[in-house]
Amino acid sequence: MANEDPALMERAKRARRIVKNPALYKVCMGCDSIVATKVHICPNCHSYRFESDEEFVVTQAKHLSSRAQHSVVAEDLF
């Protein structure tokens, strides 16, 4: 465990939180990011199309938690 990637461990931690309560989240159909249900425009790609099906959210959370981040997020631009 000492050799595990801290970023990947953080992604897994966030995924567990999402899987426990998928009704609070939705998946952006523009960039596949998971955002809170209260979001109207994706902070990463500015899309406004989302999928809120709980099974889809859980599947996406599991998928994203198993790989390194590939997308550019707002924090990367500062």
Backbone hydrogen bonds, N-H to C=O, Kabsch-Sander energy under -0.5 kcal/mol:
donor,donor_aa,acceptor,acceptor_aa,energy
4,E,1,M,-1.6
9,M,5,D,-2.1
10,E,6,P,-2.1
11,R,7,A,-2.1
12,A,8,L,-2.2
13,K,9,M,-2.0
14,R,10,E,-2.3
15,A,11,R,-2.3
16,R,12,A,-2.1
17,R,13,K,-1.6
18,I,14,R,-2.1
19,V,15,A,-3.0
20,K,16,R,-1.9
21,N,17,R,-0.9
21,N,18,I,-0.6
24,L,21,N,-1.8
25,Y,22,P,-1.8
26,K,35,V,-2.5
27,V,51,E,-2.9
28,C,33,S,-3.2
29,M,49,R,-2.7
32,D,28,C,-1.7
35,V,26,K,-2.8
35,V,33,S,-0.5
37,T,24,L,-2.2
39,V,36,A,-1.7
42,C,47,S,-2.9
46,H,42,C,-1.6
50,F,48,Y,-0.5
51,E,27,V,-2.5
57,V,53,D,-2.3
58,V,54,E,-2.4
59,T,55,E,-2.5
60,Q,56,F,-2.5
61,A,57,V,-2.5
62,K,58,V,-2.3
63,H,59,T,-2.2
64,L,60,Q,-2.9
65,S,61,A,-2.0
66,S,62,K,-0.7
66,S,63,H,-1.0
67,R,64,L,-1.1
76,D,73,V,-1.6
77,L,73,V,-0.5
77,L,74,A,-1.5
78,F,75,E,-1.0
